[in-house]
Amino acid sequence: MRAELFVSAVLVLLVSGVVRADPDPIPQLSVWNTKASVVGGPSRKITVFGGNPDELLPTCRCVTGTWQIAKGGESASHFTGTIQALSSNHSRGSAKKLSAKVRKTRDIMYVLGDHRSKLHAILRGSGQLILREVSGGEWEVAGYAVEALGDVFANNARWRVNPKKPPKPGSPSPILDPIADGIALAKLINEYRASIKLPRLPISPELTKVAQAHARDLNDNKPV
């Protein structure tokens, strides 16, 4: 146990050193909290990723509603499910239900703070989502809410698109690639070690499998 704690502490220190030494750190995903008007009740908080909602939502092909993941609907790269009680900021006909394949983008899977646990709980179960349509017939998360929102775009005109200039599906964001991200992290650690005259650490396939199993166990069973 002491050896494990020592190794963990060393890795944390190494990663911290990499972050401090990097003159151009990767910018964090911007998170905006705002209020949505709801018919028959007080306004409700929504969280939008990537920009000011008053600027972002009127320029995307977006929908909101109650997300429900499908049985077996999570893969390494996507969540598959439905959005019901559908509200759209552009013309989509009269359908009130949408089958959606939601991309596991790097930003959303790594989002920090309380947003990570709240959003991932919704994506792996049910709750209020705002989705942005991207090319290829897929969707990406643009935001979420912890309370039911009703017909968001009917009740908040400032977030509807200009019907004379309807937007096209957006460009996809980088999708999560755990193997590539893990390799990139190991490279950063070894580059830092080399910069302070320490030997590089080889990547152990056996220890990598143990670490992955441990991470899955922590996520599934939440021992804390």
GUKENU-903457 format. One line per 10 residues: number of its first residue (from 1); their letters; for each residue x, y, z of N, C-alpha, C. Coordinates in steps of 0.05 Angstrom, whole numbers, plus 5000, padded with zeros to 4 digits. Atoms other than C-alpha are relative to their C-alpha. Example, Ala and Ser with C-alpha at 12.3 -4.5 7.8 and 13.67 -1.06 7.14 Angstrom:
% GUKENU-903457
1> AS> 5018,4976,5000,5246,4910,5156,5018,5024,5000; 4984,4976,4999,5273,4979,5143,4985,5022,5014
END
This chain:
% GUKENU-903457
1> MRAELFVSAV> 5017,4976,5000,5000,5000,5000,5017,5025,5000; 4983,4977,4999,5056,5048,5018,5013,5005,4973; 4987,4998,5027,5090,5033,4951,4980,5012,4980; 5020,4990,5018,5025,5047,4914,4995,5030,5004; 5004,4972,4994,5015,5113,4950,5024,5017,4991; 4976,4985,5009,5087,5133,4934,5000,5004,4970; 5002,4998,5030,5078,5117,4860,4979,5021,4992; 5021,4981,5007,5013,5156,4858,5009,5029,5005; 4991,4973,4993,5045,5216,4893,5021,5009,4979; 4980,4992,5020,5104,5215,4844,4987,5008,4974
11> LVLLVSGVVR> 5014,4994,5025,5057,5213,4784,4986,5027,5002; 5013,4974,4996,5016,5271,4812,5019,5023,4998; 4979,4980,5000,5079,5311,4823,5011,5004,4972; 4989,4998,5027,5104,5295,4753,4980,5015,4982; 5020,4987,5016,5039,5315,4720,4997,5029,5007; 5001,4972,4992,5036,5379,4761,5023,5015,4989; 4976,4986,5011,5106,5395,4739,4997,5005,4971; 5004,4996,5028,5087,5385,4667,4982,5024,4995; 5019,4978,5003,5028,5433,4674,5013,5027,5005; 4987,4975,4993,5070,5486,4707,5021,5008,4980
21> ADPDPIPQLS> 4978,4994,5018,5126,5480,4656,4990,5007,4972; 5011,4995,5027,5079,5486,4596,4993,5029,4997; 5006,4972,5003,5079,5558,4571,4973,5005,4986; 5026,4997,5014,5016,5546,4529,4981,4978,5008; 5018,5021,4992,4969,5503,4570,4975,4998,4984; 5025,5004,5015,4908,5473,4536,4977,5015,5014; 5021,4985,4987,4849,5520,4549,4977,4981,5009; 5022,5015,4990,4793,5491,4591,4974,5007,4986; 5026,4995,5012,4723,5484,4563,4985,5021,5016; 5015,4979,4985,4683,5547,4580,4973,4990,5007
31> VWNTKASVVG> 5026,5009,4989,4621,5535,4622,4984,5024,5007; 5017,4977,4994,4563,5584,4625,4974,4990,5014; 5026,5005,4987,4505,5582,4674,4982,5023,4995; 5020,4979,5006,4442,5620,4656,4973,4990,5008; 5027,5007,4992,4367,5619,4668,4983,4997,4975; 5019,5004,5022,4314,5592,4621,4971,5006,5010; 5028,4995,4992,4242,5618,4624,4984,4975,4996; 5017,5024,5000,4191,5564,4639,4971,5009,5004; 5028,4993,4997,4116,5570,4629,4988,4989,5026; 5013,5009,4976,4077,5567,4694,5018,4996,5024
41> GPSRKITVFG> 4983,5004,4977,4136,5569,4741,5024,5018,4998; 4976,4983,5000,4201,5604,4760,5020,4990,4979; 4979,5008,5019,4260,5605,4712,5018,4979,5012; 4984,5022,4991,4307,5547,4716,5029,5001,4989; 4972,4998,5007,4382,5541,4713,5007,4980,4978; 4988,5018,5020,4416,5512,4651,5029,5006,4998; 4971,4998,5004,4489,5500,4637,5006,4995,4971; 4993,5002,5028,4517,5511,4568,5031,4999,4997; 4971,5003,5004,4587,5490,4544,5009,5014,4975; 4987,4990,5024,4632,5527,4496,4996,5028,4993
51> GNPDELLPTC> 5004,4972,5007,4606,5598,4496,4975,5011,5013; 5023,4986,4990,4555,5649,4516,4974,4989,4987; 5024,5012,5012,4486,5616,4507,4985,5018,4981; 5014,4981,5017,4458,5680,4476,5013,5003,4973; 4985,4999,5025,4511,5675,4422,5002,4972,4987; 4996,5027,5010,4520,5600,4416,4974,4987,4990; 5025,5014,5007,4448,5573,4415,4987,5010,4975; 5014,4991,5025,4420,5618,4359,5016,4994,4975; 4984,5006,5024,4476,5595,4313,5005,4971,4996; 4996,5029,5003,4472,5520,4322,4973,4987,4993
61> RCVTGTWQIA> 5024,5016,5003,4422,5467,4301,4997,4983,5025; 5001,5011,4973,4403,5450,4372,4972,4990,5007; 5025,5010,4989,4348,5411,4408,5004,4997,5030; 5000,5007,4972,4330,5402,4481,4978,4981,5005; 5021,5019,4993,4288,5351,4517,5010,4981,5021; 4993,5020,4980,4289,5292,4564,5015,4977,4987; 4983,5022,5011,4346,5244,4547,4995,4974,5015; 5001,5027,4988,4339,5169,4559,5019,4983,4985; 4981,5017,5013,4397,5124,4544,4987,4973,4993; 5011,5025,5009,4380,5061,4505,5014,4977,5016
71> KGGESASHFT> 4988,5023,4987,4393,4992,4535,5026,4992,4985; 4975,5005,5013,4466,4977,4520,5009,5023,4983; 4995,4977,5017,4471,5048,4493,5026,5014,5003; 4974,4987,4998,4542,5065,4513,5022,4983,4987; 4977,5014,5013,4602,5047,4470,5025,5017,5007; 4975,4985,4994,4674,5071,4472,4999,5028,4989; 4999,4974,5013,4657,5130,4428,4973,5015,5000; 5026,4988,5002,4582,5144,4433,4981,4992,5023; 5024,5007,4984,4519,5145,4476,4977,4999,4980; 5023,5002,5018,4456,5122,4440,4974,5000,5017
81> GTIQALSSNH> 5025,4999,4985,4386,5140,4464,4980,5017,4986; 5022,4983,5012,4325,5184,4453,4998,5026,5016; 5008,4974,4988,4306,5256,4467,4970,5002,4997; 5029,4997,5001,4232,5263,4485,4992,5028,5010; 5010,4972,4995,4188,5325,4496,5019,5019,4986; 4980,4986,5016,4231,5353,4440,4993,5029,4996; 5002,4971,5006,4243,5428,4434,5023,5006,4982; 4979,4994,5020,4281,5454,4373,5001,5030,4995; 4997,4971,5006,4310,5522,4357,4997,5006,4970; 5004,4997,5029,4297,5510,4282,4978,4981,4991
91> SRGSAKKLSA> 5022,5016,5010,4244,5478,4239,5007,4971,4997; 4994,5029,5002,4243,5402,4248,4974,4984,4997; 5025,5014,5002,4170,5386,4236,4987,4998,5027; 5016,5001,4975,4122,5364,4291,5009,4977,5018; 4992,5022,4983,4160,5304,4319,5008,5009,5028; 4994,4994,4972,4166,5303,4395,5020,4980,5012; 4980,5019,4991,4217,5247,4399,5021,4996,4979; 4977,5002,5018,4286,5239,4369,5019,4979,5009; 4979,5019,4994,4333,5180,4366,5027,5013,4994; 4975,4985,5003,4403,5207,4376,5025,4983,5007
101> KVRKTRDIMY> 4974,5012,4994,4474,5182,4373,5019,5022,5008; 4986,4977,4989,4514,5228,4418,5030,4992,5003; 4972,5005,5000,4589,5232,4409,5013,5005,5028; 4984,4996,4976,4637,5224,4468,5023,5018,4993; 4978,4981,5006,4677,5287,4454,5019,5002,5023; 4980,4997,4979,4741,5299,4492,4992,5020,5021; 5008,4979,4982,4714,5363,4522,4980,4991,5020; 5022,5008,4983,4651,5332,4550,5008,4977,5019; 4992,5023,4983,4684,5268,4577,5020,5009,5021; 4980,4990,4981,4738,5309,4612,4991,5025,5014
111> VLGDHRSKLH> 5010,4976,4988,4695,5367,4635,5005,4999,5031; 4991,5000,4972,4717,5388,4705,4978,5007,5020; 5018,4992,4978,4684,5399,4772,4975,4984,5002; 5026,5014,4997,4613,5381,4790,4986,4994,4974; 5013,5004,5026,4593,5386,4717,5005,4972,4990; 4993,5027,5010,4628,5320,4702,4980,4979,5011; 5017,5020,4988,4588,5278,4752,4971,5004,4992; 5028,4995,5007,4521,5312,4737,4994,4993,4971; 5005,5005,5028,4528,5308,4662,5002,4971,4993; 4997,5028,5006,4554,5237,4660,4978,4983,5012
121> AILRGSGQLI> 5023,5014,4988,4498,5214,4706,4976,5002,4981; 5022,4997,5019,4448,5242,4656,5005,4983,4975; 4994,5014,5025,4483,5213,4595,4998,4969,5004; 5001,5029,4994,4486,5144,4628,4973,4991,5011; 5027,5006,4990,4413,5148,4650,4979,5017,4986; 5020,4983,5012,4363,5203,4639,5002,5028,5012; 4999,4973,4990,4355,5278,4647,4998,5020,4977; 5004,4978,5019,4352,5345,4611,5026,5006,4985; 4976,4994,5016,4402,5354,4554,4994,5021,4978; 5001,4983,5024,4416,5406,4501,5020,4988,4980
131> LREVSGGEWE> 4982,5014,5020,4445,5373,4438,5003,5018,4975; 4993,4985,5025,4480,5405,4378,5004,4980,4978; 4997,5018,5023,4473,5371,4310,5026,5006,4986; 4975,4998,5015,4539,5357,4274,4998,4983,4975; 5001,5014,5025,4554,5330,4205,5003,4970,5005; 5000,5029,4997,4545,5255,4196,4976,4989,5014; 5024,5009,4986,4477,5252,4229,5003,4995,5029; 4995,5004,4971,4506,5254,4299,4996,5025,5016; 5005,4977,4982,4499,5299,4359,5022,5002,5021; 4981,4995,4978,4543,5330,4412,4986,5016,5022
141> VAGYAVEALG> 5012,4987,4978,4526,5355,4481,5007,5030,5000; 4996,4971,4998,4517,5431,4484,4994,5011,5028; 5006,4991,4973,4490,5435,4555,4981,4980,5014; 5018,5017,4984,4446,5405,4609,4986,5016,5021; 5014,4987,4978,4398,5422,4665,4992,4978,5020; 5007,5020,4980,4380,5387,4730,4969,4999,5004; 5030,5000,4998,4305,5405,4725,4988,5000,4972; 5014,5000,5026,4254,5396,4669,4997,5028,4990; 4999,4973,5012,4256,5454,4620,4975,5007,4983; 5023,4994,5017,4192,5447,4579,5010,5007,4972
151> DVFANNARWR> 4994,4992,5027,4192,5477,4509,5019,5024,5000; 4980,4979,4995,4257,5516,4518,5000,5021,4978; 4997,4981,5022,4261,5548,4449,4975,5015,4994; 5025,4985,5003,4188,5567,4447,4998,5022,5021; 5003,4982,4978,4194,5601,4514,5023,5020,5003; 4976,4983,4999,4262,5634,4502,5008,5008,4972; 4997,4993,5028,4259,5670,4436,5029,5008,4992; 4973,4991,5006,4331,5696,4442,5018,4978,4991; 4983,5023,5007,4358,5626,4431,4991,4986,4974; 5008,5012,5025,4320,5611,4367,5017,5011,4977
161> VNPKKPPKPG> 4984,4991,5023,4356,5614,4300,4983,5019,4982; 5013,4983,5019,4341,5664,4246,4988,4982,4978; 5011,5018,5020,4291,5627,4201,5008,5006,4971; 4990,4992,5027,4318,5665,4140,5028,4990,4995; 4973,5009,5003,4388,5639,4154,5004,4976,5018; 4998,5024,4983,4380,5569,4184,5028,4988,4999; 4973,5011,5000,4447,5539,4206,5001,4972,4990; 4995,5028,5008,4476,5475,4177,5012,4985,5024; 4987,5015,4979,4501,5418,4221,5029,5010,5003; 4973,4990,4995,4566,5439,4254,5022,4980,4995
171> SPSPILDPIA> 4977,5018,5003,4635,5410,4248,5004,4984,5025; 4997,5017,4976,4648,5351,4295,5025,5009,5017; 4978,4995,4982,4693,5362,4356,5017,4975,5002; 4984,5024,4996,4751,5315,4372,4987,4980,5019; 5013,5020,4984,4724,5250,4398,5020,4988,5020; 4983,5012,4979,4750,5215,4461,5015,4976,4989; 4984,5022,5008,4808,5168,4447,5018,4993,5024; 4985,5005,4975,4831,5139,4514,5029,4990,4995; 4973,5011,5005,4890,5101,4484,5019,5022,4991; 4983,4978,5009,4917,5161,4447,5006,5020,5022
181> DGIALAKLIN> 4997,4981,4978,4905,5206,4507,5020,4989,5021; 4982,5012,4980,4941,5157,4553,5029,5000,4990; 4973,4999,5012,5001,5153,4506,5011,5028,5001; 4991,4972,4999,5003,5229,4502,5008,5008,5028; 4993,4994,4972,5003,5234,4579,5026,4987,5007; 4974,5013,4994,5059,5183,4584,5023,5015,4987; 4979,4984,5014,5099,5223,4533,5006,5025,5015; 4996,4975,4985,5089,5287,4572,5016,4995,5026; 4986,5007,4975,5112,5253,4637,5030,4994,4994; 4972,5007,5007,5174,5224,4603,5016,5023,4990
191> EYRASIKLPR> 4985,4976,5009,5192,5289,4570,5008,5017,5024; 4993,4985,4976,5189,5323,4637,5022,4986,5016; 4979,5015,4986,5231,5268,4670,5027,5004,4986; 4975,4996,5015,5283,5275,4614,5011,5028,5005; 4991,4972,4996,5285,5351,4625,5013,5004,5027; 4986,4998,4973,5307,5340,4698,5019,4977,5004; 4979,5020,4999,5357,5285,4681,4992,4974,5014; 5009,5026,4989,5314,5226,4703,4995,4981,4977; 5005,5019,5022,5307,5162,4662,4970,4999,4993; 5028,5003,5010,5244,5152,4620,4988,4975,5012
201> LPISPELTKV> 5015,5023,4989,5191,5104,4647,4988,4985,4977; 5013,5016,5021,5171,5047,4601,4971,4996,5006; 5028,5005,4996,5097,5035,4590,4996,4970,5003; 5004,5028,4994,5077,4968,4621,4971,4992,4992; 5027,5009,5008,5018,4933,4585,4985,4987,5024; 5013,5014,4977,5005,4891,4648,4990,5020,5020; 5009,4980,4981,5003,4951,4695,4978,5018,4988; 5021,4984,5013,4960,4989,4644,4973,4986,5003; 5025,5015,4998,4908,4934,4645,4990,5001,5029; 5008,4999,4972,4908,4934,4722,4988,5027,5006
211> AQAHARDLND> 5009,4972,4995,4900,5010,4723,4972,5004,4988; 5026,4997,5013,4842,5006,4673,4978,4986,5016; 5020,5015,4984,4807,4952,4714,4993,5015,5026; 5004,4985,4974,4817,4993,4778,4982,5025,4995; 5016,4976,5007,4788,5056,4744,4971,4992,4995; 5028,5009,5006,4727,5017,4719,4986,4993,5026; 5012,5007,4974,4716,4989,4789,4993,5024,5017; 5007,4975,4986,4719,5058,4820,4976,5013,4989; 5022,4987,5013,4670,5084,4769,4974,4985,5005; 5024,5016,4998,4621,5026,4775,4990,4998,5029
221> NKPV> 5007,5006,4972,4623,5014,4851,5002,5023,5019; 4998,4975,4984,4641,5083,4878,5005,4994,5029; 4995,5007,4972,4674,5058,4942,5000,5023,5020; 4999,4977,4982,4681,5128,4970,4971,5007,5010
END
